């Protein structure tokens, strides 16, 4: 889970549900835009092909590192078959 901005306590509590959503959708990588509304935090956009240029430098580096780790894990699994 990579956050591109400071997150509130409420946003942090959403992490398990957001991870379950991605897993249920079969997505290893997904970009979710969240917004605070009068009813609380809501997902306002889902992008299954995240665009890295939308993120700040720190988030960008963290995302790239996570993708590299994901690909390495997949490659190791493929060689172990």
C-alpha positions as CSV (number, residue, x, y, z in Angstrom):
1,X,0.0,0.0,0.0
2,X,1.5,3.3,-1.1
3,X,0.0,6.6,-0.1
4,X,0.9,9.8,-2.1
5,X,-0.1,12.1,0.7
6,X,-0.6,12.3,4.4
7,X,-3.3,9.9,5.4
8,X,-5.8,10.3,8.2
9,X,-6.4,7.7,10.8
10,X,-9.7,6.8,9.0
11,X,-7.8,6.3,5.7
12,X,-5.3,4.0,7.5
13,X,-8.2,1.9,8.8
14,X,-9.3,1.4,5.2
15,X,-6.1,-0.4,4.2
16,X,-7.3,-3.9,4.9
17,X,-10.5,-3.4,2.9
18,X,-8.7,-1.8,0.0
19,X,-6.2,-4.8,-0.1
20,X,-9.2,-7.2,0.0
21,X,-10.8,-5.3,-2.9
22,X,-7.6,-5.5,-5.0
23,X,-7.2,-9.2,-4.2
24,X,-10.9,-10.0,-5.0
25,X,-10.6,-8.1,-8.3
26,X,-7.4,-10.1,-9.1
27,X,-5.3,-6.9,-9.3
28,X,-1.7,-6.9,-8.1
29,X,-1.5,-3.2,-8.9
30,X,-4.4,-0.7,-8.7
31,X,-4.6,3.1,-8.2
32,X,-7.5,4.3,-6.0
33,X,-8.4,7.9,-5.5
34,X,-10.0,8.6,-2.1
35,X,-11.9,11.7,-1.0
36,X,-13.3,12.9,2.2
37,X,-17.1,13.4,2.0
38,X,-19.8,14.2,4.5
39,X,-20.3,10.5,4.8
40,X,-16.6,9.7,5.4
41,X,-13.8,8.6,3.1
42,X,-15.0,7.3,-0.3
43,X,-13.3,5.7,-3.3
44,X,-13.9,8.2,-6.1
45,X,-11.8,6.6,-8.9
46,X,-10.3,3.2,-9.7
47,X,-7.5,2.9,-12.2
48,X,-6.3,-0.6,-13.1
49,X,-3.4,0.8,-15.0
50,X,-1.9,3.4,-12.7
51,X,0.0,6.3,-14.2
52,X,3.1,6.9,-12.2
53,X,3.5,10.5,-13.4
54,X,0.5,11.4,-11.2
55,X,2.5,10.6,-8.1
56,X,5.1,12.5,-6.2
57,X,8.8,11.4,-6.2
58,X,8.6,9.5,-2.9
59,X,5.5,7.6,-3.8
60,X,6.8,7.0,-7.3
61,X,10.0,5.4,-5.9
62,X,8.0,3.3,-3.5
63,X,5.7,2.1,-6.3
64,X,8.5,1.1,-8.5
65,X,10.2,-0.8,-5.7
66,X,7.0,-2.7,-5.0
67,X,6.5,-3.6,-8.6
68,X,10.1,-4.8,-8.9
69,X,9.6,-7.0,-5.8
70,X,6.3,-8.3,-7.2
71,X,8.0,-9.2,-10.5
72,X,10.9,-10.9,-8.8
73,X,8.6,-12.9,-6.6
74,X,6.6,-14.1,-9.7
75,X,9.9,-14.9,-11.5
76,X,11.2,-16.9,-8.6
77,X,7.9,-18.8,-8.4
78,X,8.1,-19.6,-12.2
79,X,11.6,-21.0,-11.8
80,X,10.5,-23.1,-8.9
81,X,7.9,-25.0,-10.9
